[in-house]
Amino acid sequence: MGVSVSVGSTGAVLGSTEAVWCAVSGYLAVMSAIAAAYSLLQLLITGSRLLKNAPVIPSRRQAWLILAADQIFAYALVSAGSVAFGITNLNRTGINHTALPNFCKALPSFCDHIPSQ
């Protein structure tokens, strides 16, 4: 959440869509990579336990830990997606209450990353 606030304020102060989009897409890519690595690790651990005929989740405490980690990664991915959507939508429509222009008129290829609704 802290990253989304700083990205939004950077876009409002600088007015540079390329800098904001790079920061947002970097945040989205990093969160996706971390979640994918976590999922792969869980797959490998579960697969090795299944091959050994051991319980997949040996204790109630570990089950809660896995659930908590799953929730953290899910919320991080939702956060990254919503930040990317918000910045892209802001750049598509412009900022009505400030003097910043509609960025999609100057950079149409930038705004074509996410289709309009």
C-alpha positions as CSV (number, residue, x, y, z in Angstrom):
1,M,0.0,0.0,0.0
2,G,2.9,2.4,0.7
3,V,4.2,1.9,-2.8
4,S,0.8,2.8,-4.3
5,V,0.7,6.1,-2.5
6,S,4.2,7.1,-3.5
7,V,3.6,6.1,-7.1
8,G,0.4,8.1,-7.3
9,S,2.0,11.2,-5.7
10,T,5.0,10.9,-8.1
11,G,2.6,10.9,-11.1
12,A,0.8,13.9,-9.8
13,V,3.9,15.9,-9.0
14,L,6.1,15.0,-12.0
15,G,3.4,14.5,-14.6
16,S,5.6,11.9,-16.4
17,T,3.6,9.0,-17.5
18,E,6.6,7.0,-18.6
19,A,8.3,7.2,-15.1
20,V,5.0,6.3,-13.3
21,W,4.3,3.4,-15.7
22,C,7.8,2.0,-15.2
23,A,7.4,2.1,-11.4
24,V,3.9,0.6,-11.6
25,S,4.8,-2.2,-14.0
26,G,7.9,-2.9,-12.0
27,Y,5.9,-3.3,-8.8
28,L,3.4,-5.5,-10.6
29,A,6.2,-7.6,-12.1
30,V,8.0,-8.0,-8.8
31,M,4.9,-9.0,-6.9
32,S,4.0,-11.5,-9.7
33,A,7.5,-13.0,-9.6
34,I,7.5,-13.3,-5.8
35,A,4.0,-15.0,-5.8
36,A,5.1,-17.4,-8.6
37,A,8.3,-18.3,-6.7
38,Y,6.2,-19.0,-3.5
39,S,3.7,-21.1,-5.5
40,L,6.5,-23.1,-7.1
41,L,8.1,-23.7,-3.6
42,Q,4.8,-24.8,-2.2
43,L,4.3,-27.2,-5.2
44,L,7.8,-28.7,-4.7
45,I,7.3,-29.2,-1.0
46,T,3.8,-30.7,-1.5
47,G,5.1,-33.0,-4.3
48,S,8.0,-34.2,-2.2
49,R,5.7,-35.0,0.7
50,L,3.3,-36.9,-1.6
51,L,6.1,-38.9,-3.0
52,K,7.2,-39.9,0.5
53,N,3.6,-40.8,1.5
54,A,3.9,-38.2,4.4
55,P,1.1,-35.9,5.4
56,V,1.0,-32.9,3.1
57,I,0.3,-30.6,6.0
58,P,1.7,-32.2,9.1
59,S,0.3,-29.8,11.8
60,R,-2.5,-27.4,12.4
61,R,0.1,-24.6,12.9
62,Q,1.6,-25.2,9.5
63,A,-1.8,-25.1,7.9
64,W,-2.5,-21.7,9.4
65,L,0.9,-20.5,8.3
66,I,0.3,-21.6,4.7
67,L,-3.1,-19.9,4.8
68,A,-1.7,-16.7,6.1
69,A,1.1,-16.7,3.4
70,D,-1.5,-17.4,0.7
71,Q,-3.6,-14.5,1.9
72,I,-0.6,-12.1,2.0
73,F,0.4,-13.0,-1.6
74,A,-3.1,-12.7,-2.8
75,Y,-3.5,-9.2,-1.3
76,A,-0.2,-8.2,-2.7
77,L,-1.2,-9.2,-6.2
78,V,-4.6,-7.4,-5.9
79,S,-2.7,-4.4,-4.6
80,A,-0.3,-4.4,-7.5
81,G,-3.1,-4.9,-10.1
82,S,-5.2,-2.1,-8.6
83,V,-2.3,0.3,-8.6
84,A,-1.5,-0.5,-12.2
85,F,-5.2,-0.1,-13.2
86,G,-5.6,3.2,-11.3
87,I,-2.5,4.8,-12.8
88,T,-3.4,3.7,-16.3
89,N,-7.0,4.9,-15.9
90,L,-5.8,8.2,-14.5
91,N,-3.4,8.6,-17.5
92,R,-6.2,7.7,-19.9
93,T,-8.8,10.2,-18.6
94,G,-6.5,13.0,-17.4
95,I,-6.8,14.9,-14.2
96,N,-9.8,17.3,-14.2
97,H,-9.0,19.3,-11.1
98,T,-5.4,20.2,-12.0
99,A,-3.6,21.7,-15.0
100,L,-2.1,18.4,-16.0
101,P,-3.2,17.3,-19.6
102,N,-4.8,14.1,-20.8
103,F,-1.6,12.0,-21.4
104,C,-3.3,9.7,-23.9
105,K,-3.5,12.5,-26.5
106,A,0.3,12.8,-26.4
107,L,1.2,9.2,-25.8
108,P,-1.5,7.0,-27.4
109,S,0.7,3.9,-27.4
110,F,1.0,4.1,-23.6
111,C,-2.7,4.1,-23.0
112,D,-3.3,1.1,-25.2
113,H,-1.8,-1.2,-22.6
114,I,-5.2,-1.7,-20.9
115,P,-8.4,-1.6,-23.0
116,S,-11.0,1.0,-22.2
117,Q,-14.1,-0.1,-20.3
